[in-house]
Amino acid sequence: MTILLYDLVGSDMTRPFSPHCWKVAMALAHKGLEYRTVPTRFLEVPDIEGGASKTVPVIRDGDSVVADSFAIALHLEHAYLDRPSLFGGAGGEAHARFIERWSQLTIHPFISAAALTALHGMQDEANADYFRRSREARFGKTLEEVTAGRDAGLASFRASLEPLRSMLAYQPWIGGDGPLFADYIVFGALQWARIATPYQLLDDADPIAAWFGRCLTLHSGLASRVAAAA
């Protein structure tokens, strides 16, 4: 049975942008599993699978409904043991959990601010109103005020990625010789930015940019099929 992935979109249903949904899409492709996306806008999320989750991603895999990208990855790993591993064992699961926390606390805050007005512009009228109200309440500022500070924070953001940059001098992937779910975690964050805004987060010569480019070619170029924001 084909797995359903509820995937976050804006007014253009062909441009899914959620970093967490991208993690799952890459994980499904890594496992070689057939899936179908269900384009879902912000205001539609509470109705997914009868209210299964307040956030996406959510998958339906047969009788199982699973929410949260890491929980979904664990489900896929253990439900399909005969498929390529997302973690390479229990140690890899623990390693990926650290990467997830690092990404959420280091990468996501800057991207969420830098791409905020662009993400607002991707929504239809009703969802744009929801997005503005919810994000301005979260930041305590207008969307425009938040995004206006991105240039001042760019150098610090790039410097904060030095652990990843340094690691890539030793190995081609976060997962080692090949990509694992840990790679998809960080990739999802940068793909979120790539789809939302043309703002350049990384210098072209940055080894992280080269790693990201390799990620875009994975799984027959799955992620590159959605064009970068222009």
LUMPA-322036 format. One record per residue: x, y, z of N, C-alpha, C in turn. Coordinates in steps of 0.05 Angstrom, whole numbers, plus 5000, padded with zeros to 4 digits. Layout:
N
XYZXYZXYZ ...
//
This chain:
230
501749765000500050005000501850255000 501150444984502650694981502350865007 504550955017504651125041503651405033 502151535050501251805046503051985063 504052205051505552405066504052675064 503052765086501753035087504053245087 504153405066506353575059505553865059 506954035073506154315076506754475051 504754615041504954785017503655055022 504255245004502855505005500755514983 500555744970498555764949499255594924 501855534921502755364899503255084910 501454904903501554634914503954474905 505354574885507754424874510354504888 510154684908512554784921512454724952 512654474959512754414988515254535001 514954655024517254805035518054725064 516454565077517054505105519654345108 521554435125523954285129523454015140 521453985157520853725170519653535150 517953635132516853465111519053375091 520953555086523153475068524853255080 525253255107526653045120525252775113 522652775116521152525112521152445083 520852625065520852565036523552425029 525752535039528352425034528652155047 527552125071527651865085526151645070 523751715060522151525044523651445019 524851635006526451574982528851404988 530151465010532451305020531751015023 529350975034528350705039527250575014 526950724993525850614968522950554970 521450704986518650654991516850824973 514750704963512850864947511151034965 510751284958509151464974507751664956 505651784966504151994952503852224971 504452464962504152704979501252804978 500452905000497853045003498453335009 498353504989498953794994497053905015 498154035035496654125058497554405066 495554585069496254865077495954885108 497155095119497155125148494455085161 492355215150489755195163488354925160 489454755143488354485139489654275157 491954355169493454155186491754035208 490054195223488554075245486553855236 485953845210483953645200485353395190 487953385190489353145179488652895196 487752695182487152435195485552465220 483452635219481652675241482852815265 484852985260486153135281488452985294 489952835278492152665288494452835299 494853075289497053235298496553535293 497753705309497553985305499654095285 501553915277503653995259504153775238 505453855217506353655197509353635200 510553405191509353205174507752995190 505852875175504352645184504352445161 504752185167504451985147502251785155 500951675135499251435139500651205124 501351005140502650765129500950525136 499150455118497250245125495450335147 495350185169493750255192495050445211 497550515206499150685224499050975215 498451155233498751435228500851535247 502951665236505251745252505752045246 506152195267506852485265509652525276 510852755268513552835277515652695259 517452855248519352755228521152535240 522152575265523952375276522352125283 519952145293518351915299517751765273 517251905251516751785226519151625216 521551755219524051615210524451365226 523951365252524151125269522150915260 519751005254517750815244518650675218 519550835200520450725174522850535178 524650615196526950445201526250175211 524450165230523849905243521649755229 519949895214517849755198518949625173 521249735163522349645137525249585141 525749375158528549305164530049195140 528649105120529948995096530849205077 530149455082530849685065533349825076 534749985060537150125069536550275095 538450255113538150375140538350685139 536650815155536851105158538751185180 539550995197541151065220543750905223 543750665212546050495215546350375243 544150355257544150235284543350425306 543250325330542350485353544150725358 546750695354548550925357547951145337 547151065313546451265293543851405299 542051265313539551395322540151615342 541951545361542751745381544251975369 545951915350547452125336545552315321 543552195307541652355292539952535311 539452435335537852605354539452855361 542152815365543853055371543753245347 544053145323543953315299541353465297 539153325303536553455302536453695322 537353645346537353865366539154095357 541554025347543354235337542154395315 540854255296539654395273537354575283 535654475300533454635310534254885325 536454855340537355075357539355265344 540655175323542755335310541955435283 540855255266540255325239537455445236 535455325248532655405243532155685252 533155785275532356055283533156275262 535556245251536356445232534756425206 534256185196532756155171529856245176 528656185198525856265203525656565202 527756705211527657005210528357105182 530356985170531357085144529257045122 527656835124525756765103522856835110 522556985132519857015143517957165124 518757385112516957525094516557375069 518557225060518257065035516256835040 516456715063514556495070511656605071 511356845082508756975083507757015055 509457095037508657155009507856904994 508656665004507956414990505056324996 503756455016501156365025498756495010 496556355009494156484999493056675021 490956815015490057035033489456945061 487956735064487156635091489556535106 491256385093493556275107495756495112 495856695094497656915099496857065124 494257105128493357245152494057075177 493656815176494356645198497356655204 498956635182501856635185502756895198 501757125189502657375200501857395230 499457325237498557355264500257165283 500556925275501956725292504956795294 506256875273509156925273509757195287 508057395283508557645297508057615327 506257445335505857385363508357245374 509557065358511856915367514357095370 514757265350517157435350516857695365 514457785369513958035382514658275365 514758235339515358445319513758385294 513758585276512558525250514358345234 513258205214514858035197517158185184 516458425175518458595161520758675180 520158735205522258805224524058575230 522958335231524558095236526458045213 525458045189527157985166529258205161 528658445169530458665164533158625179 533158465199535558415215537358195204 536658075182538157835173541057905165 541458125151544158185142546058215166 545158335188546758375211547558115224 545857905221546357655233547657445216 548057505190548957305171551757195177 553657375184556357275190556357095214 554857165234554756995258553456725252 551356725235550156475226552156295212 553556405193555456245178557656145197 558456295216560556205235559455975252 556855985258555655775275555655505262 556055495235556055245221558855115219 560755235233563555135231563854845239 562354745259562654455265561954275241 559854345227559154195203561254225181 562154475177564154535157566754375162 567554375187570054235195569753935191 567453825199567053545196567153445167 566153615149566153545121568953535109 570953625123573653595114574653315119 573253165135574052885142572352675128 569852745121568052545109566052695092 565052555071563252695052560452745062 559552585082556852605092556852615122 554752725134554452715163554252425172 553052265155552851975161555351815156 557551945146560051805140560551775111 560651525102561251475073558851525056 556451525068553951565053551951715070 549951825058547951985073546151815090 545551915114543651795132541552005140 539751925158537752115166538852375178 541252355191542552595201543052795179 543852705155544152885132541553015124 539352855124536852965115535753175135 536553145160535653345180536753625173 539353645168540553895162539753985133 539553795115538753855088535953985088 534153875104531353975104531254275112 533054355130533054635138533954815115 536154735101537154895079535354885055 533954665051532054645029529654835034 528854855059526755045067527455325057 529955405063530855665055531055685024 532155485012532455484982529855524968 527755404977525155424964523755684970 524255794995522756025003523956284993 526556304992527756574987530356554971 530956744954533556744940535856854958 535256934982537257045000539456835003 541956915000544156724999545256675028 544556445038545456365065548356285066 549356155045552056045045553656165022 556156205028558056295006558356064987 558556124961558855914941561155724945 563355824958565755674963565555504988 563455535003563155395029562955095024 564454925037564154635035561254535041 559854695058557054615064555354655039 555954855023554454894998554954664979 557354564978557954324961556554084971 556454044997555053815009552053845003 550954085005548154124999547554064970 549354134952549054074924548953774919 550553624934550553334931547853214941 546853334962544253254972542053284951 542253504937540153564916540153354894 542353214890542553004869541652734878 541252704905540552434915537752354906 537452094904534851974898533752084872 535452074852534652164825533952454824 535152614841534652904842531952974853 530952824872528352874883527953164892 529853264908529553524919529953754899 531453694878532053904858529653944839 527753774841525353804823523754044830 523954134854522754394862524854604859 524254794841526255004834526755184858 529155284859529855484880528255744876 527755884897526456144896528056334879 526656494863528056684845527556964855 
//
